[in-house]
Amino acid sequence: MPDKKHRKKFNTKRYLKIFATYFLLFTALFGMIDYYIYMEFNFLYFIILAILIAALITWIYVKKGKKDHVDDVANEIF
């Protein structure tokens, strides 16, 4: 049984900052895509897609356990 000292604590604040950073990035990207395709699709689809992609990428990023420039950007924004 693993010792409680060695288990990593899940940092919710860090997760939310990184998620919000990726969500803003993908929302802006999908907004530009929607603009250049002359708003053929409902923007709600792009928001849902941005939430799903941001959650997946954030989960993968936090799971790795590294801290790099994404954390710096998230801390500067939020």
C-alpha positions in Angstrom: 0.0 0.0 0.0 1.5 3.4 -1.0 2.6 5.7 1.7 0.4 8.9 1.9 3.5 11.1 1.9 4.5 9.9 -1.6 1.0 10.4 -3.2 0.7 13.5 -5.2 -2.0 15.9 -4.2 -4.4 16.9 -7.0 -4.1 20.7 -7.4 -7.6 21.9 -8.5 -6.6 25.5 -8.8 -3.7 24.6 -11.2 -6.0 22.3 -13.2 -8.6 25.1 -13.6 -6.0 27.6 -14.7 -4.6 25.4 -17.3 -8.1 24.3 -18.5 -9.1 28.0 -18.8 -6.0 28.8 -20.7 -6.5 26.0 -23.2 -10.2 26.8 -23.4 -9.5 30.4 -24.3 -7.0 29.3 -26.9 -9.3 26.9 -28.6 -12.3 29.2 -28.4 -10.3 31.9 -30.2 -9.0 29.5 -32.8 -12.5 28.1 -33.5 -13.9 31.6 -33.6 -11.5 32.5 -36.3 -12.3 29.2 -38.2 -16.0 30.0 -37.9 -15.5 33.5 -39.1 -13.6 32.4 -42.2 -16.1 29.7 -43.1 -18.8 32.4 -43.1 -20.5 31.2 -39.9 -21.8 28.0 -41.6 -22.1 26.2 -38.2 -23.6 27.1 -34.9 -20.9 28.5 -32.7 -22.2 26.4 -29.8 -20.7 23.3 -31.5 -17.3 25.0 -31.5 -17.7 25.9 -27.8 -18.6 22.3 -26.9 -15.6 21.0 -29.0 -13.3 23.5 -27.3 -14.4 22.3 -23.8 -13.9 18.7 -24.8 -10.5 19.3 -26.3 -9.3 21.6 -23.5 -10.4 19.1 -20.8 -8.6 16.2 -22.6 -5.4 18.2 -23.2 -5.4 19.5 -19.6 -5.9 16.0 -18.2 -3.0 14.7 -20.2 -0.8 17.7 -19.2 -1.5 17.4 -15.5 -1.2 13.6 -15.6 2.4 14.0 -16.8 3.2 16.0 -13.7 5.6 18.4 -15.4 5.5 22.2 -15.0 6.6 24.3 -18.0 5.6 27.3 -20.0 1.9 26.5 -20.0 1.9 26.9 -16.2 3.7 30.3 -16.6 1.1 31.5 -19.1 -1.8 30.3 -17.0 -0.4 32.1 -14.0 0.1 35.3 -15.9 -3.4 35.2 -17.3 -5.2 34.2 -14.2 
